[in-house]
């Protein structure tokens, strides 16, 4: 295990998802042990320090413990932030308007699952209606959706890519949806240079002992 690389890629991935103002927000959140770390910000810094010290000592168990603690605390913080900002209720339009203004990373830490049927126009045949599910992340709490073969499932990262205006032609999206239906539990990670070929990985293999691609998923 390359702890240095793992830690660097963990922090890089997390930095892409950090919600605007999360550091200042963390300073306002008290912890259960205020005599040790008064705020969530203090605890998060303690966890990062512990991870760095474990790397210096080549202590893999200690490193894993501290990074997992940091991940849990950071996830809880971002979920709390999202819960306070994401529109209440079941109105999809209000949620999409919010995401349009704030970005998909806010959806990544909310608790809303969106289920719909979409009709995909095809160039050489009748339009096809496909069940689609949007989930925030590929974590165990959403496993009943992303492990199912009944719908094409996309998380916030994927939607941020695929729903960008003009990103995909309908025929190309049909290929992606078909792949998802045939391969439940896979995540789109990147496209090639001309964005015509996608690179997918099973959820269990998104992160490895050396590299963190999505910090919100199991790290090891």
N, C-alpha and C positions, 0 to 999 in steps of 0.2 A: 504493500500500500504506500502510495506517495502522498503523505499527509500535507506537505506544502502545496502541491498542485490541487489536491482535494479542497483545501481551505481557500485557496485563491479562487477557484472556480465556484465554490459555494458562495463566496461574498460577491463575485461578479454577477451570478444568477440572481441573488437576492437584491442586489442594487437595481436591477432592471424592473423589479416588482415593487420596490419600496414606494409607498403612497406618499404623495406630496404632504409635507408637514409631519411625517411620522416620528421624526426625532423629537421635535418639540412636543408632540402629542404624548410620547412615551414619558416625558418628564412630568406630566400631569397625572399619570396613572400610579397610584400607590400599590405596593406589593403586600403579600401576607406576612412578610418579615421586615417591617420598616426599620428595625434596629440594625439590620445587616445591609439591606439595599432598599433605601426609601422609595424609589420609583422604579418603574419598568425599565427606564433608561439606564439606571444604575445596574440593574440585574443583567441587562443585555451586554453592557460593557464588561461586567464581571465574567460572563460566559465567554466572550471573545478573548479576554485575557487568559482565562483558563485553557482555552483551546490553543492559544499561542504557546503557553508554557508547556503544555503537553507535547506539542510538536518539538519544542526545544529539548525535551527529555526523551524524545522518541517513545512516548507513552501512548500506544495506539488505543488502548481501552479508555484512558483518560480523555484522549482527544475525541473519541466517538461520543463519550458521555457529555462532554461540554458542548459539542456542536449540536447534538440532539436536543440538549436543553435550550440552546439558543434558538434553534429552529422552532421548538414548541412555543417558546415565549414570543418570538417574532410573529408567528402565525396567529397566535391569540390576539396580539396587538393589532394586526392588520384586519382581522375579522371584526374586532371591536370598532375600529375606525369605519370600516365598510358598513357595519350595521347601523351606525349613526348617520350615515350619509345616503345610502341607497334608498330610493323611494319605497315606502311601505306599500303593502297591498299586492295585488296580482296583476296590475296593469302593465302589460309588456311594453306599451308605447312609452310610458313614463320611464321605465328602466332603460330602454334603448336611447332615449333622449339624454339621460344621465350619462350613460356610457359614451355616447357621442361627444359629450362635453368633457368628461373626465378621463376617458380611456378604459380599455378592457381590463386593466389590472385591478380596477375597483371591483369589477364583477368577479374576478378570480378569488376574492376573499369574502364574497357574500354567500348567503345560504340558499339562493334561489335556483331552482332547476326549471328550465323551460322546455316543454314538450310540445311539438307541433308536427303537422304534416306539411311538407313543401312539395310543390309541383315544379318539376324540372323540365323545361322545354328541351326537346331533342331535335337535332337537325333532320334526321331521316325516319322519324317515327312519332307516334302520338306522345304527348307529354306524360311523364311518369310521376306518380305521387309516392313520396318516400317519408317514412317516419324518422324524425330527427329529434335528438335531445341535446340541449346545451347544459353543461355542468360547469361549475367553477374550476374544479381541479380533479385530477385522477386519483383521489384519495379513497380510502376504504369506505368512508361514509357515503360515497356516491357509486360504490362498486356494483350495486344491483343494476345500475344503468349501464356502466361502461363494460361490464362483463357479459351483458346480454347480447343476443344476436337479433333482437327484435327491432333495433333502430340504429341509425348512424349517430354516433356520439362524438361531440366536439367539446373541448374545454375552452377556457377563456383565451389561452395563448393561440390556439388554432383559429378561433373565431376572429381574433385580432388580425390574423394574416388573411384568412379566406374572405372575410367580409369587407376588406378594404375595397373601396369602389374601383372597379375595373381590374381587380386582381386576377379574376378567373373568368373565362368564357363558360357559358352553361355546359357545353359538352365536356370541358375539362373538369368542371365540378362534379359532373356525373361520374367520372372515373374515380374521383376522390371518395364520393359517397359510396359507390359500389365497393371500393376497397375497404372502407370502414365497416360496411355490412358483413363482408366476408371475413374480416379480421378484427373482431371486437377486442378491446383492450390494447389498441395500438395508438401511439401518439405521433402526429406529424411534427417533425423537428425542424426541417429546413427544405428549401427548394434548390435546384441547381441554378446556374447563372441565368438561364432564360425562363426560369420558373415553370417549366413544362414537366419536370420530373420531381416527385416528392420523395422525401426520405422519412420513413416511419420506423418506430421501434416499439416493441412490447413494453408496457409500463414498467415491468420489473427490471428492464434493462436500460431505462432512460439514464439512470445514474449508475456509477460504478465506484469501486474502491479508490480510483484515481481521479475521476472527473465528475463534477456535478453539473448537469445540464438544466435541471429544474429543481431548485432548492426546496420547493414545497412538497416534493415527493420523498419517499423513503431514501435516505442518503447512502445507505450501505447495502 
